[in-house]
Amino acid sequence: MNKVLDVQNLHVSFDTYAGEVKAVRGVTFSLSEGEVLAIVGESGCGKSVTAQTIMKLNPMPPARIKEGSVQLGEHDIVAANEKEMQKIRGKEVSMIFQDPMTCLNPTKPVGKQIVEAIQHHRHLSKAEAKAEAIKYLSLVNIPNPEERAKQYPHEFSGGMRQRAMIAMALSCNPKLLIADEPTTALDVTIQAQIMDLLAEIKEKTSTAIILITHDLGVVASMADRVAVMYAGKVVETGTCEDIFYRNAHPYTQALLKSLPSVDMNKTQRLVSIPGTPPDLLNPPKGCGFGARCTHCMKICHEEQPPVFKVGEGHEAACWLLHPDCPSVAERGEPDEQ
């Protein structure tokens, strides 16, 4: 398959009055045509900053790309200026944001907003663009799309506004679709419908999708690969099966233990991760998860762990995977097996 996106050693910082916030610290991943990559992790781990950097939506300053490369097809995103990015956004890559109400113009009908996007990037006539807008509203299962296109955002429910955002994002046939926590503001029933819709888009089109979420549960049914982020770094990558059943990083394991399960009995309790994420104004010298990790060793505080290969396409950055790492007994830990 053709590679759509290639991110290598990406470092993004924000210069604030308090100092430099190192929000993204060496993120590397790639994405092929028709593939779904889920980026998961708790709030503040750098998921959204990474996604917005792909579209250069972070205001510069205070944001700055310190190091690394972002290659979107034939476009070098890091080197592209704002004029070039205006041609790339929407046409090559589109984003579905968390809150559609803040992204849709409240003074214009929804259909007109989609028509404007289509005309800007696809250079169709107004009549052709209007027909395309109605087609995409129908694609995302909005009933009576001809009538709904004439309505304003406040006349749509939350779920329908999110569907309209998805229609707008797809209307210019982008190679890459970024969904940044698209179900956060919706109730559980609508969340399921939006995820089903994204899965349907995956089946019908060759669009690559990045799904950003803090909930591992929502990615199980549709992601091809998962990247787990913590403290601005990718700590583990693999297929859904790798992450759910063969996980190797203590943070991934802790995340999974904190999820409720349908087969839990009444005596079982959800496990919370003790402590708080590190301050990225002054990130730790060693592993970012070290202070919260039950397996932490001396080296974890002193050096960043390299990325170790766990299996085919499965990698994790943890000193426990080093061939010279002492056994559980040697480390003095209880054997969880």
Secondary structure, DSSP 8 states (H G I E B T S, - for coil): --EEEEEEEEEEEEEETTEEEEEEEEEEEEEETT-EEEEE--TTSSHHHHHHHHTT-S-TTTEEEEEEEEEETTEETTT--HHHHHHHBTTTEEEE-S-GGGTS-TTS-HHHHHHHHHHHHH---HHHHHHHHHHHHHHTT-SSHHHHTTS-GGGS-HHHHHHHHHHHHHTT--SEEEEESTTTTS-HHHHHHHHHHHHHHHHH---EEEEEES-GGGGTTT-SEEEEEETTEEEEEEEHHHHHHS--SHHHHHHHHTS--TT--TT-------S----TTS--SS-TTGGG-TT--HHHHHS----EEEETTEEE--GGGSTT---HHHHT-----
